[in-house]
Amino acid sequence: MKSAISEIGDEQFTFCQNCEQNIERYYYDGDPEQLPMWTDWYVSTK
């Protein structure tokens, strides 16, 4: 649900209706050979 995305710093959080889990992703810019971008969504461990 894009309307339910919360952003804290360089992390985003929301709820996946398909898997019924909290999911998150973060902004990755640690590779100098790759442009900074959001990671894929993954199940939150928080």
N, C-alpha and C positions, 0 to 999 in steps of 0.2 A: 504494500500500500504506500505509494509515493507520498500521499498526503499525510501519512503518519510517521515520516522519517524525522528522527531527532538527531541533531548534529551537535557534538561536543568536541571542540578543538578539531582534530583531524580524523575523527571517527564519526560514523553514522550508525544509528540503531533503528530497527523497526520490528514488526511482527510478521512472520510468514504464515499466511492463512492455509497454505497447502500442507506444510509440515507441522503447523501449530507450535512453532518454536520462536524464540527471540533470535533475530539474526543481526549481524553487524558487518561492517567493512571499514577499512581505513585508507587514508590517502598515503600512497607509497611514493617516496622520492629518493630512495637510497641507492638507486642504480644510475651512475652518471651516463651510461650508454642508452638509457631509456627515458622517455619523457615521464614526468610525474603523472600518476593516474590513480583512480580508485581501484582497490582490489575487488575480487569477486565477493559476493555475499557468502557468509558462512555462519553456522549455528553459533550463537554466543555462549561463552563459558562463564559469563558474569552473572 
